Amino acid sequence: MPIVKIKGKDYLEVVDRVNNFRANEKYTNYSLETNIIELNDQKVVMKASISNENGRLIATGHAEEKRASSMINKTSALENCETSAIGRALASLGFGGTTFASANEVQNAIAQQEEIVQQEKNTNEIENQLNKAKKTSEKKEVTKNNNIPSEWLKHVQDKPAIKGGK
């Protein structure tokens, strides 16, 4: 059962959580069931439930995946969401390393945070260039010379110029 370390925390992959759950004699007659809570063009929400041999609910896990959040979710948001929900349910039962999140969830979250930071840097750079251009009346020249994509301009073109601080 390989543990994946991400930022100093231990994550047991969901496939290993499932295998450990199935191999453990204590849970031989337990059931693992998933249900779609919400499914549309924007997102998928799922719930995984683990019940004992008497049908008593023992553990649950929920997950949400936004279809536009990653390349994998554009084609496989449902599958990704189900895996995350199962991983969380199994973690609440005690199969999961030191955290509830799966290694994939953490890696995706880190990647999304890094993408947001990069987008903010890009937006700030564009705002700086446009503010300089407004001051020198060369807005068109700045965008032309720096090949600034028009979709980036939409976010900043209506903002007032940033004035110097005190």
PELINWO-V550442 format. One record per residue. N is the residue number from 1. SS is DSSP state (@ for helix, = for strand, . for the rest). PHI is phi in degrees with one decimal (NA if undefined). NEAR is the number of other C-alpha atoms within 12 Angstrom. Layout:
BEGIN
[[N/SS/PHI/NEAR] [N/SS/PHI/NEAR]]
END
This chain:
BEGIN
[[1/./NA/19] [2/./-72.7/17] [3/=/-96.3/22] [4/=/-100.2/24] [5/=/-100.0/19] [6/=/-133.2/23] [7/./51.1/11] [8/./82.6/13] [9/=/-112.1/18] [10/=/-92.6/22] [11/=/-127.7/32] [12/=/-96.4/34] [13/./-60.4/36] [14/@/-61.0/36] [15/@/-58.0/24] [16/@/-72.9/26] [17/@/-62.5/35] [18/@/-63.6/30] [19/@/-61.0/22] [20/@/-66.1/26] [21/@/-62.5/30] [22/@/-67.4/20] [23/@/-81.4/16] [24/./-80.6/15] [25/@/-59.8/11] [26/@/-58.7/13] [27/@/-109.3/24] [28/./-53.7/17] [29/./-100.2/18] [30/./-81.8/25] [31/=/-116.8/26] [32/=/-123.4/34] [33/=/-130.0/26] [34/=/-117.4/29] [35/=/-136.2/25] [36/=/-83.4/24] [37/=/-91.4/21] [38/=/-147.6/21] [39/=/-145.9/22] [40/./-150.8/16] [41/./-69.1/16] [42/./-98.2/17] [43/=/-154.0/26] [44/=/-129.3/33] [45/=/-126.1/30] [46/=/-132.3/33] [47/=/-130.5/31] [48/=/-111.7/34] [49/=/-127.6/32] [50/=/-118.3/37] [51/=/-120.4/23] [52/./-81.0/19] [53/./-62.4/15] [54/./-94.6/12] [55/./84.7/15] [56/./-76.2/15] [57/=/-67.6/20] [58/=/-107.2/24] [59/=/-153.9/29] [60/=/-135.3/30] [61/=/-150.5/34] [62/=/-114.8/33] [63/=/-150.5/36] [64/=/-135.2/32] [65/=/-127.7/37] [66/=/-94.9/29] [67/@/-60.2/24] [68/@/-87.4/18] [69/@/-77.2/25] [70/./-160.1/24] [71/@/-63.3/16] [72/@/-64.2/18] [73/@/-72.7/24] [74/@/-64.1/19] [75/@/-113.8/19] [76/@/-136.5/20] [77/@/-61.8/31] [78/@/-61.8/32] [79/@/-64.2/25] [80/@/-63.0/32] [81/@/-66.2/38] [82/@/-62.0/36] [83/@/-59.6/39] [84/@/-64.1/40] [85/@/-63.2/41] [86/@/-62.4/43] [87/@/-58.5/47] [88/@/-69.8/42] [89/@/-62.6/39] [90/@/-65.6/44] [91/@/-63.6/35] [92/@/-70.6/27] [93/@/-89.5/31] [94/./113.8/24] [95/./-104.5/35] [96/./176.0/35] [97/=/73.6/31] [98/./-107.1/22] [99/./-151.2/29] [100/./-77.6/33] [101/./-66.2/36] [102/./-80.8/41] [103/@/-57.6/34] [104/@/-64.4/26] [105/@/-61.8/32] [106/@/-66.9/25] [107/@/-61.3/20] [108/@/-64.4/24] [109/@/-62.9/20] [110/@/-62.4/17] [111/@/-62.5/17] [112/@/-65.8/19] [113/@/-63.3/16] [114/@/-63.7/14] [115/@/-65.6/16] [116/@/-63.4/15] [117/@/-60.8/14] [118/@/-64.3/14] [119/@/-63.2/16] [120/@/-64.8/17] [121/@/-61.6/15] [122/@/-61.6/21] [123/@/-62.8/24] [124/@/-62.7/21] [125/@/-63.8/21] [126/@/-64.4/32] [127/@/-60.0/30] [128/@/-61.4/26] [129/@/-64.3/31] [130/@/-67.8/34] [131/@/-64.3/26] [132/@/-63.0/23] [133/@/-65.7/23] [134/@/-62.6/23] [135/@/-67.1/16] [136/@/-108.8/14] [137/./56.6/13] [138/./-122.9/16] [139/@/-55.5/24] [140/@/-64.2/20] [141/@/-66.8/17] [142/@/-64.2/25] [143/@/-66.5/26] [144/@/-69.3/16] [145/@/-69.4/13] [146/@/-102.1/16] [147/./50.5/15] [148/./-76.0/25] [149/./-60.8/17] [150/@/-62.1/15] [151/@/-66.9/14] [152/@/-72.4/22] [153/@/-64.2/26] [154/@/-55.6/15] [155/@/-76.2/20] [156/@/-123.1/25] [157/./-68.6/25] [158/./-92.6/14] [159/./-79.8/18] [160/./-70.1/15] [161/./-61.5/21] [162/./-78.5/20] [163/./-95.0/13] [164/./-61.1/8] [165/./-81.3/4] [166/./-81.7/3]]
END
